[in-house]
Amino acid sequence: MYGVDEAPPLLATFVNGVQHVGVLAIFLVYPLLVFRVAGLPVPLVSNLLAIALLVTGIGTLIQAMRLGPMGSGYLCPCAFNGAYLGPSLLAVSAGGVPVLFGMTLFAGAFQAALANVFDRMRPLFPPELSGVVIFIIGWTAAMAALRTLLGVDAVGIRAEEFWVSVITLAAMVALNVWGTRELRMLSALFGLGIGYLAAAAFGLLGSAQLSLVAEMPWIGLPHFDHVSWAFDASLVLPFAIAALAVAMHALGTMTMCQRMNDAEWVRVDMRSAKRGVLSVSAATIIGGAVGSLGTGASASSVGLAVATGVASRRVAYATGLVLLLLSLTPKLAAILAIMPRPVMVAALVFAVSFVMINGLQVMTSRLLDARRTLVIGLSIVAGGAIEVFPQLASSAPRVLAPLLASPLASSTVLALVLNLLFRIGVKRTVTVAVDRDDVDPEKIEKLFSASGAAWGARPDVVNRATFGVIQLIDAIRQTCWLSGPIRIGASFDEFNLDVRATYTGELLEFPQERPSNVAISTTDEGARLLAGFMLRRCADRLRSESQDNRATVFLHYDH
């Protein structure tokens, strides 16, 4: 409904910002859990949560505003990321919050260094890897949400909670699928409101929660006198792995943003992605500096934007400002803090449904051979194993515990390693000789299909190249071929598919203008010129040359 550069009405912009905050509030559970493990007093935890809201608000605005080298310009709010949970718990156990804040600063700096080499490392980050990361992000978020209700360690679910979650999710789905344009835009927010009302009706919002909200002041500034920093070399590897996973997470989230705003999207714009990752790293550095955890890009919020059809940058500004307001308004923040768990679960499941499907679409946007299939499949299985068997982390060496504690981190690292390993033996150039008496179109199709899958090329580009080569061979065979084989060579990089055909014979002409109907129907020359004209139209660029009775035709296809 509204692209990144479009402007929804002011009221719609603000209310969309509020519903994004409702989704982002779910991830406050990460700093809340870490600070409770650290044994901090309740007033200090409350202050640290206010700082957490401040950090996510600033990070959201940096991402949208394009400040210097930072900012993708997309609606991609900042949120706390589960990849940092394991390392953060290790840090507070090793040296309290000073070590946590110091190592968070390190993670942000390390991530910024990674962002600066993304362009040169592009072959290591093909689209299917971004798809894996996007899918794992959505899937693990869904599992985490469901575990809060159904997990073995969760408080037993009551019938009232079951019905509240069903009512909340059903309201969001119904408004999104059958609602009017305006209702679809605000389906998540209205669903949250209906969920709160249902929770109150079923007795899940009692006087204890409401009195907690009533006791909070309207205005309260966070203070920073508790902040100090320490460094622990033994935690470098865990935080570096987490930073890499969050960088890949941000890259995948940027891919979602680009796809959502570009109907003709074909590949990741690494310049925009780099700016997005730098924004995430800046928010993490700010978090470490003022006393918070590492942050990332919120794929759930981007999934919400996909669901509602509202991707306007102005909504990002509204989201950031609402987060800043909440950091200064303890009473409003408390309303989010008391969100009943069935409402929280329903909202997260609704948002991540769109995230997972987006990941599948990115993974299948390229041809996949056995190598790439194994990269995707094994990486997803690895993340699933960590999700299903969390005890693997406790039995692993200490330096590997954060890797095995996070499905996202384990899937990301394994996908990168397998992609690098499986690149061995992949030929970027393939050749085939076609004899006059053995012109087999099926053989050409199989060659291009197998090579395209190994390269990870887009199916439509491979199909166009296959068709062009078969038509070129047919045209040369009928009019220009004198002797010997036609040698076909194809080479590929992420941006280009180039085909070269060399043969002994006359040079086939490729006119800019279509020959007349009379010339086509009455002369061999007219038929040959028509073939050359059609071949020029089926390639993005075409040129030919001839020397010593050896002709070469070059076909170029943009990828």
LINTARA-V721043 format. One line per field, one symbol per residue. phi: phi as a letter, one per 40 degrees, with the letter a starting at -180 (. if undefined). psi: psi as a letter, one per 20 degrees, with the letter a starting at -180 (. if undefined). burial: # if it has 9 or more other C-alpha atoms within 8 Angstrom, else .. A space follows every 50 residues. Layout:
BEGIN
phi=???
psi=???
burial=???
END
This chain:
BEGIN
phi=.bccccbcddcccccccccccdcccdcccccdccccccgccddccccccc cccccccccccccccfcgcbgcgbcadcacbccccddcccccccagcdcd ccccdcccccccccdcbddcbddcbcdcccccccccdccccccccccccb cccccdccdccdcccccccccccccccbccdcccdbcccccccccccccc ccgcbcccccccccccccbaccbbcccababbcccccdccccccccccdc cccccdccccbbcbcbaccccccccccccccccccccccbhaccbacccc ccccccccgbbccccccccccccccccbbdccccccccddcccccccccc ccdccccccccccccbcbccccccdcccccccccccccbccdccccddcc dccccbdcccccccccccccccccgcccbbbabbcdcbcbdccccccccc cccccgccdcccccccccccccccccccbbcbagccbbbbbabcbbbbbb bbaciccccbccbccccccccbbcccccccdcccccccbcaaaaaaafgb bbbbbbbcb
psi=gorhjrorqgghgghhhghhhhghhhjihghggghghikqqghhggghhg hghgghgghghghhimociqoijrnmrpqqpihigghhhhghhhjahggg hghggggggghhhghijggijghimrhhghggggghggghggghghhhhi qhiqppprhghghgggggghgggghhgirrgghghkhgghggghggghgg hjjinahgghhgghiqqhpppqqjiiprqrpohijggghgggggghghgh ghhhgggghhjohkphrpohgggghghhgghghgggghhimarqraqnhh hhhghggijojphhhggggghhghghhinhghhhghhjpqhhgggggggg gighgghhghhghjiqqpahghghggghgggghhghhhmiihhhjrqhhi ghgiiohgggggggggghgggihpiopipqqqpoqgjlonhhggggghgg ghhhhkqphhgggggggggghggggghhhipgrrrpopppqqahhqoppp pproaqppqnqhqprrhghgiiqhgghghgghghhhhiqhqprqqppljo qppppppq.
burial=.###...#....################.###.#####.#....#.#### ################...############.##########..###### ############.##..##..#..###################.###### ...#......##.######.######..#...##########.###.### ...##...##.##..##....#....####....##.############# ###########........#.############################# ########################.###########..##.######### ###################.######.###.######..#.##..#..## ################.###.#.......#...###.......##..### #########.##.###.#.####.###..##...########...##### ########.##...#...##.....########.##..##.#.#.#...# #######.#
END
